[in-house]
Amino acid sequence: MERLYYELRDRAMRYDFKPGSRINEQALGRELCVSRATLREALNRLVAEGLFDFVMNKGFFRKAISVDEVFDLYQVRIALERRAVFLVIQRATDEEIASLKRFWVEVMQRTATLTTGDLLLADEEFHRRLVALSRNKELSAFMEIVTRRIHVARHIDIQQLSAWNIQAFDAHLAIVDLIAQRKTEEALNTLTEHIDMSLKRAIEITKEMVARFFLVEATSASIDDGGRTASDGNREATRVVESA
């Protein structure tokens, strides 16, 4: 069950399922060699995490890309991480903070050899470790859900590896140094600025993703091969997506 859950979660995070598309449970169950009941149990977990929607009498759908949703998620992220930093300053030891800094320094020293995926995972791991130092398990759990749901936008962002990325990565060290000095207000402000920059990039990337998926859909619908109508092409594209 756990393996199935992670497989579906990873596919969803990569957008292997087209946004807004219905999941063909029968075809997917055959592909993964699982019963419909087991598949539905895993899909329901992902509905609870916001990666899928469930519509009564229609089934499961990959959640559509929404600029508003990405904005809201980043607002939640800011609230969660600000609270985490506040608690870290109160609860973490000097050695724990120093360990977090060493982790990120080592990542930055290996940047040239890391793949885009590895760099993204390292970035997410930094924030995961930071929040964990708050010693609040519920805070960490909610942060994990938010991280998964903004994963794709962050992946595309890091793929572009611009000067903005370098500035964002440098901000990690600035935040840790302020935490180590127990400078609460300065640490919170630096963190907020850091995530606000991430938010602006995420919004831009989400708009690009929406446009990209819309363009693909429009192109598929307009193909006329051997007398097929646009609606015929659309139906076939939908069948292909649902059988993925």
N, C-alpha and C positions, 0 to 999 in steps of 0.2 A: 504493500500500500504506500509506504513512504517513497519507495523508488518511483512509483507511478506519479505520485504527487510532484516530486522534484522534476521528473521528465516533462510533465505538462506545464509546470511553472516556468521552466527554462524555455520551452517553446513559446509560451505566452510572452515572456520578457523579450524574446528575440523577434516577436511579431511574426512567427511562422504561421499563426492563425491571423488572417486578415482582419483588421479592426471592423467590428460590426457584423462579421460573418457568423452564420450558425454552425455549431459544431455537429458534424455527422457522427453521432455516438456509435452507431453500428459499425461504420468503417473504421473509426478510431479504435474501437474495442478490438476489432479483428487484427488491426495493425500491431497493437500493443499486447495482444493475447490476454485480455482481461475481460471479466464479465461486465455487463452493463451496470450492475449494482456497484461494483468496485470502482468503475470509471466515474459514475455519478458521485460517489462519496468524495473522490479526489477533486472533481470539478466543483462540488459544493464548498469545499475548503477554499478554493481559489475565488469563488464568488464572494465569500466572506472577506477575502483579502483585497477585493476590488479589481481583480484581473479579468473576471468574467461576469456576465449578467445572466440571470435566469428569468425567462418569460414563461408564465404558466401556459400550458398546452402548445408551446412552441419549442422550448428547449433552452440549451445553453448558447450564449453568444460571446465572442471575444469582445471585450469592452471597447467601445469606439474611442478614438483619440480625441481629447478635448483640451483646448488651450485653457479654458476656465478651470478644468480639473487639475492640470499641472500647476497653475497659479495657486490654487487652494492647497495642494499637497506641499508646495514649497512654504506656504504660510504656516502649515502645520509643522514642517521641518524646523523652521525658525523657532517656533514656540518650544518644541521638544528639545532642541539643542541648546537653546538659551537656558532652559531650566537645568539641563544636564551640566552645563558649564558652571552654573551657580552652585550646584551640589558638589561637583568635582572639586571646586576651590575649598569647599568646607570639609570634604571627606577623604580625598585622595592624599596619599603620602607623597613626599618629595621624590622618593624612588619610583613610584608608579608613574608620576608625571614625567620623570626623566626617561623612563622606559618607553613611554609613548613618543617622546622626542627622538630617541635613538631609532625607533622603528621607522619614523618618517625620514630621518636623515639617511638611513640605509637605503630606503626606497629611492630617494632622489639621487643617490650615488649610482644606482643601477638603471636610471631612466633610459639611457641609450640602448640598453639590452632588453628592455621589457616590451612585450607586445602591447597593443592598445587594450586588449582584454585584461592583461595582467595589471596594467597601470590603473584601469578602472577599479579592479578588485582591490588593489592596494589603497586607492583613494577611499573606497567604501569601508575598507577595514580600519583605516585611520579613524573615521567618524564612528565606526562601531566600537572601537577601543575607547575612544573619548567618552562616549555615552556610557559605556560599561563602568567607567571609573566613578560614575555617579552612585553606583551601588543601588540602583533602582531598576529591578527586573522588568517591571511593567513599562517603564519609559523605554528601555532597550527593545522590548517586544514591539511597541508601536513604531519605533524608529526603523526597525527592520522591515515592517510592512511598507512604510513610506519609501524606503530605499529601493525596494523591489519595483515599486510602481513608477519610479522616475529613472529606472536603470537604463532604458533604451536611449532616452534623451541624453543622459550623461555619457553613454558609450559613443554616440555620434559626436558629441562635443569633444571628447578626448581624442577621437580619431582625427579631428581637424588640428589638434595640438597647436594652438595659436599662442600669441603672447599673453592672451587672457588666461590660458591654462597655467602658464608659468607663474603668473601673478597669483592665481588662486592657490597653487601648490605652495608658494612662498608664504601665503597667509596662514597655512597650517602651523608653521614654525612660530609665527608671530603670536598666534592664539595660545600655543603651548607655553611660550615664554611668559606671557601675561598671566596665565594660570599658575605657573611656577612661582611667580612673584606675588600671587594672591591679589592681583589687581582686578577685582570683580567687574567694575564698570567698564574699564578699558577692554577687558577680555570679551564681555558681552557685546560691546559696540563693534569690535573687530570681527567677531563671529557673524553678527547681523549683516555687516557690510559684505563679508565674504559670501554668505548665502544669498544675499540680494543680487550680487553679481551673477551667481549661479542661476538664479531665477530668471534674470533677463536673457541669459543664453538659452536656458531651457525653453522659454517662451518662443524665442526665435526658431529653435530647432523643431519644436512641436508644430509650429506653423508650416515649416518646410515638410515635415512628415505628413501632415494633413493634405498639403498640396500634392505631394508625391503619390499618396494612395488614391487621391481623387483623380489624378492624371492617369494612373494605371487603369482605374476602373472605367474612366471615360474612353480610353483608348480601346480597351477590350470590348466595350459596348458598341463601338463604332465600326469594328471590323466586319466586313461583308465578304465572306468566303463562299463562293459557289452558290449565291442566291440566299444566303442566310440573312435574316434581318438583324437589326441591332439588338432587339429583345432576345433573339435566339442566342446571340453571342453572350449576352448578359447572363442568360440562364445557364449556359455552359460554363462560364467563368465561375458562377456561384457553385455549380456542382464540383468543379475542380477544387475550389477552396474548401468546401464542406468535406471532401474526401481526403483532404490533406491530413 
